[in-house]
Amino acid sequence: MNNAVILLLLALAATLEAGGDAIARTALHSQAVPMVRLGLFAAAALVLFIYGVTVNLPPWDFGKLLGVYVSLFFVVAQIINFFAFGSKPTLPIIAGGALILAGGMLMTFWKA
């Protein structure tokens, strides 16, 4: 499996995981009628199930790709948080995110 396909699958997995979490959060905090909330919970469960399949189906050493995945997850989660919930990242989140990205790069590119 080439690096572009791996990166695409990891980005898809991060989007599914963060998106599923966002749907579950919406269901938990929604004032909608119970059937709408149940539908949101079902959608969250489906999206998170698809995430689990996406991230575990390829025959990769996930431990080696963890740095890239965590970094992608952080970025995708912040994008979803901004667009779905209107929450801008604060300075501590930006600073912590920089550390997450730096750690991801170390885990990915450091050849020990």
C-alpha positions in Angstrom: 0.0 0.0 0.0 1.6 3.3 -1.0 1.9 6.3 1.2 -0.7 8.4 -0.5 -3.4 5.7 -0.1 -2.4 5.2 3.6 -2.6 9.0 4.2 -6.0 9.1 2.5 -7.3 6.2 4.6 -6.0 7.7 7.8 -7.6 11.1 6.9 -10.9 9.3 6.2 -10.6 7.4 9.5 -9.9 10.7 11.4 -12.9 12.4 9.8 -15.2 9.5 10.6 -14.0 9.3 14.2 -14.3 13.0 14.9 -17.5 13.3 12.9 -19.1 10.4 14.7 -18.1 12.0 18.0 -19.7 15.3 16.9 -22.9 13.6 15.9 -23.1 11.9 19.3 -22.4 15.2 21.0 -25.2 16.8 19.0 -27.5 14.0 20.1 -26.6 14.3 23.7 -27.1 18.1 23.9 -30.0 18.4 21.5 -33.4 19.6 22.6 -35.0 17.7 19.7 -37.8 15.2 20.1 -36.6 11.7 21.3 -37.0 10.1 17.9 -34.6 12.7 16.3 -32.1 12.2 19.1 -32.3 8.4 18.7 -31.7 8.8 15.0 -28.6 11.0 15.7 -27.3 8.3 18.1 -27.9 5.6 15.5 -26.1 7.7 12.9 -23.2 8.3 15.3 -23.0 4.5 16.0 -22.9 3.8 12.3 -20.3 6.4 11.5 -18.1 5.2 14.4 -18.5 1.6 13.2 -17.4 2.5 9.7 -14.4 4.3 11.3 -13.4 1.1 13.1 -13.6 -0.9 9.9 -11.7 1.8 8.0 -8.8 2.1 10.4 -8.5 -1.7 11.1 -9.1 -3.3 7.7 -5.8 -2.4 6.0 -2.8 -4.7 6.8 -0.7 -1.9 8.3 1.3 -1.6 11.5 -1.0 0.9 13.1 1.6 1.6 15.8 4.0 3.0 13.2 1.2 5.2 11.8 0.0 6.4 15.1 1.8 9.8 14.9 0.3 10.6 11.6 -3.2 9.5 12.7 -3.1 11.5 16.0 -2.0 14.6 14.2 -4.7 14.2 11.5 -7.3 13.5 14.2 -6.4 16.7 16.0 -6.6 18.8 12.9 -9.9 17.3 11.7 -11.4 17.6 15.2 -10.6 21.3 15.3 -12.1 21.8 11.9 -15.3 20.0 12.8 -15.4 21.8 16.1 -15.2 25.1 14.3 -17.7 24.4 11.6 -20.2 22.3 13.6 -20.1 24.0 16.9 -18.7 27.5 16.1 -15.9 27.1 18.6 -12.6 28.7 17.7 -9.4 27.1 19.1 -7.9 29.1 22.0 -4.2 29.8 22.4 -3.8 26.7 24.7 -5.4 24.5 22.1 -3.2 25.9 19.4 -0.1 25.5 21.5 -1.0 22.0 22.5 -1.9 21.2 18.9 1.6 22.4 17.9 3.0 19.9 20.3 0.7 17.1 19.0 1.8 17.9 15.4 5.5 18.0 16.5 5.1 14.7 18.3 3.4 13.2 15.3 6.3 14.3 13.1 8.8 12.8 15.5 7.0 9.5 15.6 6.6 9.4 11.8 10.0 10.6 10.6 12.5 9.7 13.3 14.4 6.7 12.1 15.8 4.9 15.2 
